[in-house]
Amino acid sequence: MFDTLLDLPLFQGLGHDDLNRILESTHLYFEKRSSGDVIVKEGDLCEDVTFVLDGKVSVENTAADGSWSVEEEIHTSSAIGIECLYGSRRTYPSTYKAHSQTRLLRIDKRTIAALTAYFEVFRINLLNYLSAVLARTVQPHWLPAPETLEGRIVMWLRSHVSRPAGYKQFHLTMTVLGRYLGEDYRYISRALHKLEDSGLLILSRHTITIPAFEALLLHKQL
């Protein structure tokens, strides 16, 4: 149990005695989910933080008008709900689904508040986590403008993922993408097929699959 907690982003750096106190005085809710189960749904009220202990989990974000969406895989030990546990918007902005047998740990809002008050390391970990989320949100807006249409497409894709690495799948038409970029869908199609020919993504009907987003960002011809 100690090793499990120390792998989670909010518990890293806590001492043995502190972990003992947490385990003795805190209600930790463990759950198991099967492949296809929804863990949390976009729009639901966030009342706790959910940690992914093992298994495959994806996060899906959908445009406000429903015209497109993106699905990403998230890491084991990821924390779901920290950024919307407090503040003016307390609903989940995304839908999380299990894609295998998955173990979860849920900690309710009251317990998170108590741990934040009693343990300085826990409080610092929470601030570091929120700072990292904010940095990922701000950084893409200050990157240099790409010179090619392929680069503009990659920049747009990057601005709509939570982490610029790993597996991604965008569900949208070339017409929709062209509308966002102010380009005719024929030019969008040509640019996407050039990226596909380079082995960086896979095109299918209304879907762009990117096996490794970091490889797409490193492509020298962008």
N, C-alpha and C positions, 0 to 999 in steps of 0.2 A: 504493500500500500504506500509506503514511503516513496519508493521509486516511481510509482504511478503519479503521485502528486508532484514530485520534483520535476517531472517531465512537462508539467502544465505551465503555461506562461505566467500565471499569477502567483505560483508557489515557488518558483525558482529562487534559490538563495536562502530559504527558510531553514533554520536549524532543527536538529532532532527534537529538542524539547518543545519548540513551537509547533512542530507537526504533531507531536503527541497531544498537545493541548487542543489542537484543531480536531483531531480524530475523536477525542474524548467528549468534546462539548458541541460538536457541529453535526447537523444532519446532512449527510451526503446521499443523494439519490442516484442510484445506478440503474441504467435501463439497457435493454437489448432491442435492437431494431432489425428487421429483415430487409432484404433487397426490395426496393420499390417503395418503402415506407417514407412518408413525409415526416421529417424531424421537426421543423418549424415552417410555417407558411407566411408568405408576404402579407403584411397587413395585420397579422395577429399581434396582440399586446405582448410586449416583452416583460416578463416577470422574473426571469432567472437567466443565468449564464449556463450554456451547455458546452461541455468539453467532449471532443471526439477522442476516445481512448484507443480504438482500433477500428479497422474496416475502411471501406471506400465511401466517401461522402462528396456530393456535388452541391454547388450553390448556383441558383438560377436567378438572373435579373431580367425583368421585362420592361420594355419601353412603356411610357405612360399611355400611349395610344394603342399599345398591343401589336405594333407593326413588326417588331423584332425582339429577340431575346438572346442572351448569352449564357452558356453553362460552363462552369469551371470545376475542376477537382480541387479539393482542399486537403491540407495536410492533417495527418494524425496529430493530436494534441491541440488542434485549432480550437479557439474559443468563439462560440456563437452568441451574439447578443450584447457584448460589453458596450459597444458604441451606442446602443439604443436603450440601455437599461435606465439611464437618467436623461434629463433634458426635455425639450419641448416636443420632440418626436419620439414616442416610446413604442412604436410598432416596428416589426421586422421589415426592413426594406427588401429582403430577398427570401426565396424559398430554398430550403435545404432538404436534400433527399439522400437516403441510404442506397448504395448500389452493391451492397454485400451485407453479410451478417456484421452488425456494427454494435460496439459497446459505447455507451455515453455516460457521462457524469453531469448531473444538474445540481447547481447551487442557487438557491433562491435569493431574491434581491435583499431581503433583510439580513441574511447571512453574509452576503458580500459586503454590505455596509458595516457589519460588526467586525469582520476580518480587516477591513480597511482602517477602521478606527483603532484596533488593538495591535496590529502588526505593521511596523514601519516598512519592512521589506515588501509586504503584500501591497501596501499603498504605493510604493515606488514602482513596483511591477505594473500596477494598474495604470499609473500615469505614463510609464514608458510605452505600454501597449496602445493607449489612446494617442500618444504623440506619433507613434509609428503609423497608425491609421491616418492621421491628419497629413503626415508627410507624403504618404502614397497618394493622397487625394490632390495635394497642391503641386507636386513636382511635375507631372506631365504638362501642365499649362505653361511652363517656362522652358520647355525644350525648344531647340531651334526648328524653324519651319523646314520641312523637307522640300527638295527641289523636283521630285518626280511624283507622278500620280501613285505609283506603287508605294512610295514613302508616305504620301498623304493617307492612303488607305491604312497602312500599318499604324500611323499615328492615331487615326480615329479608332482603330481596334484597341490600341493600347490605352486610350483614354476611357475605355468602357470595360476594363477588367480590373479586378481587385489586386492581382499580383501579376506582373509582367513576365511570367515564367510558367512552364507546365502546359498541361492539356487544356484547350479551350474549344468550344463549339458555338459558333454564331448561327442563329436561325433568322435569316433575312434574305430578301431578294436583292438582286443587283440594282433594280430600280429604286428600292428604298435607300440603299447605300449611296447611289448616285444622287439622290435628293439631298442627303446630308452633306455631300461633298460638292454639290453644284456641278455635277458632270453627267453626261449622257451615259446610260447604262451600257452602251456598246464599248465605250472607253473603259468603264469599270470592269467589264467582262474581260477585255484584252489584258488589262493590268493584272487581274486576279489569275488569269491563266499563265501569265509569265511567272508569277510567284509559285503556281502549282508546278510548272515545268522545272523549277529550281528545287522541288522537293520540300517546300516550306509549308504547304497547306494542301488540303484535299477539298475539291469542290464536288458537291452533289446538289440535287434539287433543293434550292432555297437554304442551303447549309454550307458553311465554311468551317471545316475542321482543321485545327492547328495542333499537331501532336506535341510540339515543343515551342512555346511562344518565344523563349529566349533565343532560339535559332533564327526566328523571323526577325528579331530586333538586330541581330548581328549581321544580317545579309548586307554585303558591301555595296550592292548595286542600288540601294535605296537612296 
